[in-house]
Amino acid sequence: MIILATVLIPMVLSLAAYVAAKRSPYLAGYISAVALVPLLAVTGYATFGGLDLVEGSFRGFDLLAFRILPFNGLFAFTVALVGMLVALYSPPYMEHRGEELGRDTAVFYLTYGFFLGGLAGAFIAANLIMVYVFIEIALIASLFQILYYGYGDRVRITIMYLVWSHIGAFLVLAGFILLYLKEVYYVPLLAENIASYNLGADALAFLLILVGALIKMATLGVHMWLPYVHAEAPTPLSALLSPVLVGIGGYLIAAIAMYVIPSGWAQWLIYYAIATAIYGGLMAYLQKDVKRLFAYSTVSQMGYLLLGVALLNPYGYTAAALLYLSHGLGKAVLFMTAGYFIMHLHTRDIEKMGGLYGWRPELAGAAIVGFLNLAGILSVGMVSEIVLTVAYAKHFGADYLNYIPYALVLLVTAIYAFNTIRVVFFGPHRREDKGPVDIALVSIVVTAFISVLFFLPPFSTALADNVYKTIEVARLWSLRG
């Protein structure tokens, strides 16, 4: 049960991190990072090696069925990688936040392993009910982090997060139950002998899973909770909520809902995804609070991910998985940068920044790389957007009018990204001191470096090729037309 063990190890070692945090958040952070190494190794082995790792019988109600393909493996790999980097980043920030609140950081590190283990489990579990159970574990763990270490009216924000998250989770569960009644017990994308499943169009099951997943993704119209929760969560959690948690909705749609989508509905989902991406980008441009800006940019990026899925071709699915990775790394860099500002500048107000390139050039360079991931330039984000563009072209062909909204999506992203770079890091210097060099800064720079490294062959080619082959074998579009 090696796959299951990789999910449980972070949860078990979170108990050790809890004890360690009573003495030092640094030791707790290092334990939390090490706990994710087995998950990173196994998912990386499957993803980069193009392997199919299976545990369980896949017969009847087998709750302990797990499968790692390059497609879902890349999602779980991103959870482990970003989780490790944020764990290493977190001690200085959590020490700072703990001093502000007058409490230790033990609860944060106790829940950290459960949060990430739950997320990873949701991506690699094959049984639909276990997918739901792992999602619940992650949600409950993150609730305690916001309640204990959040900003503003923490109780109100926690309740908001609880309500919205569980509305989405219960809708998804209802859709799963409908599939169970049709004897579909496993995630279709991970199931063996998929042709034997009763997977005809099911409008009700599709809508339940879709709407629940869209709430998770915080797409247009059901996004209201995200700017509040992600902005007021402790920044290490924000660095995980925004990239890795919200993306679970995109995975649920790709791996489950699209297998029962009624004919013709995918086209409307494409237009909705484009509207989400544009709206999120415009709202990001208007923000003055740096964490709210990053939260709205997540809304926009989820539009990109949903678009890849809705295009319903192997290039689109490949782009969706790569977007999850690029958004995970890029947004982790940016939220960690915001936390560095909070620790050392004591502000989140963009208008009080400016000229910060001279204050800490390494931080500025890393943050610029983070934005380049979102804009799809010279980072793994560029690979994902190239593949997404190919998917878009495959779908629309010579229907050139439909390329206009897609071009607008790319333009809006570039505008808010480069405008923020200009306002925050360039212009007149406002500070004569220098930001400190600590483990938080090192973690930010390393995360940015990895996002550039994955842009280069053989990493980028291995990722794109292996994920594409997974989806090509699944033949989803031939099943759904």
N, C-alpha and C positions, 0 to 999 in steps of 0.2 A: 504493500500500500504506500509506495513511495510518493505518488502524486498527492494523496490525502495528507501524508506527513508534512509535505512542504507548506500546506495551508495551515496545519495545526501548530507547527513549530513557532511561528510568530505569536500565536495566541498563548501558548504555554510559556514562552520566554517573556511575555509581557508581565507575568507574575514576578519574575526576577527583576525586570526593569522597574516595577513598582517599588520593590524593596530598595533597589539601588538609588532610585530618585529621592528617597528619604535622606540620602547622604549627599548625592551629587547628580544633577541633571545630565552632566557630561557622561558619566558612566551609564546612566539609563539610556541616553541617546545611542551610545555605541552598542549596547546590548540589543536595542531595537533594530539597529542597522544590520548587525550580524545575523539576527534571527531571520532576515529576509534572503540571506545568501542561498540557501537550498532552493527556494522558490525561483530566484533569479537564474540559478544554474540549470534547473530542469526546464523551465520555460524557454530560456535562451537556447538550450541544446535542441529543443524541438523546433523552435522558430527559425534559427539560423541554419539548422541542419536539415530542414524540410522533412521532419519525422512525424510519425503518427504514434503517440503514446497513449495506451489504453489501459484502464483498470476497471474491473467489474465484468459482470456477465451480460449486461444489457438485456436481461430477460425479466419479464414481469415488471415488478415495481422496484427493481434494484436501486436502492437509495445511494449506494456507494459506487456507482458507475461514474467514472471520470474519463475525460478524453482531452488531450492537448494536440491540436493541429496548429500549423503555423498561423492560421487566422485568429483563433481565440487565444493561442499562445502568445501572440504579440500584445494583446490586451493585458494578459496576466503578467507578461514580462515588463510592460510599462508600469504596472502597479508596483512590482518588486523594485524596479530600478529607481523610479521617482520616490518610492517610499524609503529606500535606503539613503538617498541623497538628502531628503528632507529630515530624516532622523539625525543625520550628521549635522545638519544645519541648526536643528532645533534647540540644543542646550543653551546657547547664549540668549536666544529670544525667550525661551521659557523661563530661564532664570530671571530675566528682566521683567517678564509678565508676572511671575510669582511674587517678586518683590513689590510690584505695584498693588497686587491683590492681598498681600500678606499671607500667602499660603504656599505650600510646597507644590512640586510638579508631579507628584506621584500618580494622581488620577489620570493625567494626560498620558503618561507612559504606560499605565495599566491598560488603557483603552486603545492605544496606538496599534498594538499587534492584532487585536480583535478587529479593528477597523480594516486594516490592510489584508489580514487573512480572510475576512468575510468577503471583501471585494474580489480577491483573487479566486476564492472558491466559487463565487457566482459566475466567473468566466469559464471555469474549467469543469464544473459539475455538469453531468449529462442529464440527470433526472430533474424534471421541471420543479418539483417540490423542493429539492435541495438548492436549486438556484434561488428560489424565494427565501429559504432559510438563511442562506449566506448573505443575501441582501439585507435581511433584517438584522443580522449580527453587525454588519457594517453601519447601518443606520443608528442602532441603539448606542454603539460605541461613540460615534461622532456626536450624538446628542449630549452625552456627558461632557465632552470636550468643550462644546459651546457653552453649556450651562456653567461650567466651572471656570473657564478661562476666556470667555468672549468679552466683547466690549459693549458699551451702551446698555440698553435694557436687555440683559442677557436672558432673563426668564421669558420675556415676550418673544424674543428672537428664537429661543429654543422651542417654544410652543408653536410658532409659525412653521419652523422647520419640521417639527413632529407631525403637524397636521398635513402639510403639503406632501411630505415624503410618504406618509402612510396612505393618503388618498391614492397616490401613484402606485404604491406597492400593492394595495388591496385590489385595484383595478387589474393590475398584471396578474395577481393570484386568481382572480375570477376568470380571466382568459385562460390561464393554465388549467383550471378545473374543467372548463369546457373542452379543452383538448384531451384531458384525462378521460372524460366521458366518451370520447371517440377512440379510446385506447392509444392515444399518443402520449406516452409517458416520458419521452426524452426530448431534449433540444433537437429539433429536426436537423440542424446543420451538423450535429455531433452524432446523430443516430446511425446505426448500421442498418443496411437494407432499407434505405429510405423509401424506395419504390413500393414497398409493401405497406406503407403507412396510409391511413385514411386522411389524406391531406388536401382534400378539395377546398375550394374557396369557402370561407366561413366568416361572414361579415361581422357577426357579433364578437367572436373570439378575436378577430383582427382588431376591431375598434377598441375593445377592452385593453388588450396588450399595447396597442398603439398609443392611446391616450395616457395610460399609466406610464409608459416609457417616455412620452413627450414631457410629462410633468417632471420626471427625473432629469431630462435633458434641459429643462427650463427654456423651451422654445417659445416662439411668439404666441402670446395669449395666455400661456401658463408659466410665464417666467417671473412673475411678480415677487416670488419668495427669494429668488437667487441673489439679487443685489443686496438685500438686507442681510441674509445669512452669510454669504461669502465675505461681505465687507466687515461684518462684526465678529466673525469667528476668529479665534487665535490664528495668527498668520501661518504657522506650519500646517494647520488644518486647512486653511484657505488654499494653500499650495497643493493640497491633495483633493479637496472637494471639487475645485474648479476643473482641474484636468481629468482626474481619474474617476471620481464618483459619478459625475453627471454623464460621462460617456457610457455608463452601463446601460442607459436607455437606448442608445444607438445600437449596442450589441444585441439587446433583446429584440429590437425591431428586425435587425439583419438576420439573426440566427433562428428566430421563431416566427414573428408576425408576418414576414414577407412570404412565408410558405403557405399562408392561408389568405392572402390578400385577394379580394375580388378583382376580376379583370377590369382594367382601365383606371383603377384607383391610384396607381403609382404615379401617374402623370400629375395629379393634383398634389401629391406629396412632394414632388419636385418643386412646384411653384411655391408651396408653403415653406420649403427649406430655403429657397432663395430669399423669400420675404423675411424669414428669421435672420439670415445672415446679414442682410442689408439693415434691418431695424437695429440689431445688436451693435453693428458697427457705427451707425449714426448716434445711438445713445452713448456709446463709449466716447465718441468725439466730444460730447457735451459735458462730460463729467469733470469735476474739479478734485474730487476725492480719488486718490490713485487706486485704492482697492475697489471702489465702485466702478472705476473705469475698467479694471481688469475683469470684474464680474460681468459687465455688459459685453466685453469682448468675448467672454465665454459663450454667451448667448449667440453671438455671431459665429463663433467657431463650431458650435453645435449645429448651426445651419449648414455649414460645410459638410460635417460628418453625415447628417441626415440626407443631404443631397447625394453623397456617394452611394448610400444605401438605396435611396429611392430610384436611382438610375437603373437599378436592377440588371447590371451586367458585371462580369468578373472584374473589369477595371474599376468600376465604382466601389465594389466591396473591398478591393485591394486598397484603393484610396482611403476608404473609411478607416481601415485598420492603421494605415500609415499616418492619417490625420490624428488618430488617437495618440500615437507615439509623439508626433511633432507637437501637438497641443499640450500633451503631458509635460514634455521637457521645456517647451517655451514658456508655458504659463507658470510652471514651477519656478523657473528663473525669475519671472516678473513678480510673482507674489513674495518670493523670498527677498527680492530686492526691496519691495514695499516694507517688509518686516525689518530689513536693515535700516531703512529710513526711519521707521518708528523707533527703533532702539537708539539711534545715534543723532537723528535730526528732530525727533519728537514731533513729527508732523506727517499727515497724509495729504495735505493740501498742495496740489500741484503748483498753484500760484505763488506759494512760498518757496518753491524750489527754483532751479535755474543755475546754469553754470556748474553743475555737479560733476561734469567730466573731470575737471581739475581737482575736485575734492577726493575722488577715488576712481582713477581711470580704469582700473580693472573691473570695478562694479559697473561702470558705464558701458564698457565693452561687452560685458556679459549680458546686460539688459538689452543692448542693441541687438545682440544675437537672439535673445528671447523674442523681440519684436519681429526679427527676420523670419523666425519660425512661423509666426502667425501670418506674415505677409507672403511666405513661400519664396524666400530668397536665400540662396547660398547656405542652406541648412537642410536637415531632413524634411523640413516643411516644404522645401522646393520639390523634393521627390514626390511627396503626397499630392501637391497641387498639379504637377505635371501629369500624374496618373489620373487625377480627377478630371483634368481638362480632356484627356484622351477619352475617358468614360463619357463625358458630356458630348464630345464630338461623335462618339459611336452611337449615342442615343438620338441626337437631333440631326445628324448628317448635314444635308445642305439647307436645312431650315434656319437660315442665317438670322432671322429676327430674334430667335430664341437665344442667340449668343449675347445680345445686348444686356439683359439682366445679369447674366453670368459675369460679363465684363464689369458691370456696376458693382457686383459683390467684391471683386478683386480690387477695384478702385477705392471703395469705401474703406476696406481693410488697410490699404496702403496709406490712405489719408490720416486715419486716426493713429496708426502706428508711428508714422514719421513725424506727425505733429507732436505727439507725446515725447518722442526722442528730442525734438527741437526745444520744447518748452522746459523739460526737466534737466537735460544734460548740457545744453549749449546756451549761448548768450552770456551776459556779464557774470563774473564770479561773485557769489554772495558770501562765500566763506573762505577764510584764510587757513583754517585747520585742515586736517586730513582724517578721513574715516579710518578706523582701526582695521588691522589685518587680524582676523580671527577665523575660527572654524566655519562660521556662517558665511563669510566672504569666500573662503576656499570652496565651500560646497556650491555656492552660486556659480563661480567660475568653472568648476568641474562640470556642472550640469550643462552649462552653455557649450563647453568644449565637446561633450558627448553628442550634443545635437548636431554639431558640425561634423564630427567624426562619422556619424551614421549617414551623412550626406554622401560620403565618399565610398567608392567601390573598395573592397568587395561587400561591405556591410549593406549599402543601399540596394545593390543588385540581389543579394541573397534574400533580403527582406521582401522586396517587391516580387521576385520570381516565386518564392516559396508560398507566399500568401495567395498569389494569383493561381498557382497550381491547385491549392486547396479548394478554391472557389470554382475553378474550372471542373474539377472532379465532382463537386456537389451538384452541378447542373441545375441550380435553382431556377434559372430563367426558362429552362425547358419544361420544368414542372409547372410553373405558373404562367407560362406564355408571355 
